[in-house]
Amino acid sequence: MSNFPMRLLSAGEQVKILPLWAECFPDYWEQLAVANGKIPYEEICFAAFDGETAVAHCGIIPYDIRCGNRLCRMGGIASVATAPAYRKRGIAAKLCGFAANWAAENGFESLPLYTGFFRVYESAGWRKLEIPETWSVKVSGPVLPWKKGVDLTAPEQAEIIAIYGQSENFDGKVVRKNSGTLHSWARIFAEPEFLFAQVPGAYAVKSGGVVIELNFDRQLDPIRRKDFFTALGDDGKVECFLPPTSDNAALLRLFPHEVSSFDAMHGERPMVRDLGAGDFHAVNRIYFPVTDKF
């Protein structure tokens, strides 16, 4: 492989990767163009260069998750791209390793990513994780309407944010910011594939026909929780992929359920590369919420 210098890009240099993204991600480039040619969320960018031209890119999206009684710093690997003329030279794998070394020196505990193509990342030190099963739950009763996040009123959005903040913790619960990052409420409410159902004290998020998030006010009684879940049904069942909380386990016990044929992650799977001396994902059983998938 020829030598292609790699480096961390300053905020001012990030525009150098936009032509590469335009070549590798033409559909996504249209979204960037609408955002005035800027990366629309916080991303730490690494690039490999041929002269002054960026020929490969690897991004790290920083975010925090709850794990036990502490917060853990995660770095989501994203926007990995190699210019077509430079592919099959191992540049992407080497650049991902370069980014991982930087992350290890800067306080990150693990670098997750989502992909359906495992070989490149396995060669760079990532390993595939198995994910929990999606469940098909039999229900009956009136059905609630679903609507997009942009159609929620400001009070409705505020209640959803408040319920999420005080809802039951689990290993992998993302600390969401209000704006400015991929792991933010602004991004979740703007995502066109997410649909929301809400009543006072409860809300759910659905994507691709699967309920991927379900939370209740801690004071909401069990009967109203059951009624809300029942109202999420479609053709007599709720397809759901939910965190392993005691609330969710208690709900599932109330209904007949079986493993679903739905794939909530649409062919992708989480992969991880743990940093430092420990094996973060061997010690901690982390759940990856689809709502926060990047």
Secondary structure, 3 states (H helix, E strand, C coil): CCCCCEEECCHHHHHHHHHHHHHHCHHHHHHHHHCCCCCCCCCEEEEEEECCEEEEEEEEEEEEEEECCEEEEEEEEEEEEECHHHCCCCHHHHHHHHHHHHHHCCCCCEEEEEECCCHHHHHCCCEECCCCCCEEEECCCCCCCCEEHHHCCHHHHHHHHHHHHHCCCCCCEECCECCCCCCEHHHHHHCCCCEEEEECCEEEEEECCEEEEEEECCCCCHHHHHHHHHCCCECCEEEECCCCCHHHHHHHCCCCEEECCCCCCCCCEEEEEECCCCCHHHHCCCCCCHHHCC
